[in-house]
């Protein structure tokens, strides 16, 4: 029983970490429209699979913001 709880916590922990990476990536990119960026934020927040949906469909859509001095 304790092993099952440990495995579930591990899955949720990995999923949370990957969700955070997806959200940071979304923040760093320009998608052309604030509405699209907000949509990707909501998609990435879908529990357990949102980060995967973003990775498959949204990762290559945005462009990295370039900061010039």
N, C-alpha and C positions, 0 to 999 in steps of 0.2 A: 504494500500500500504506500509506503514512504517513497519507493522508487517511482511510482506513477506520479506522485505530487512533484517530485524533483524533475521528472521529464517534462511535465506540463509547465513548471516554472522556467525551465531552460528554454522551451519553445517560445513562451511569452517574452522572455528576456531577449532572445535573439531577434524576435519580431519587433520589439520596442526599439532595439538598437538600429535595425535596418530602417524603421520608420523615421527615426531621428536623422539618419544619413540622407534619406530621401527629402525630408523637409529642409535640411540645410542646403542641399543641392537646388531645390526649388527656389529658395531665398536668393541664392547666388546667380540665378539665371534670369534672363529677360525673355518673356514669352510673347512680347508684342502687345499684350493687352492685360490690364489688371484683372479682368474677369477670368481670363484663361489661367492666370497664375493662382487666383483664389480657388478655381475649380480643381487644379492639381493638388492644392493643399488639402482640400476636402477628400479627394480620392486617396491621397497618401495616408490619411487618418483612418481609413477603413481598417478595422481590426484584422490582424494576421495576414491580409492579402493586399492591402492598399499599396504597400511599398513595392510589391511584385508587379502590380498593375502599372505603377509609375515607371518602374525599371523597364518593362517591356514596351510600353506605348509612349511614355512621356520624356524619358531620359534624353533622347536625341532631339527633341522638338525645340527646346530653348537654346539661347546662345548665352555664353558666359558674358557677364557684364565686364566691360573694360573701363578701368578708372585711369584717366589721363590727368597729369598734373600740369 
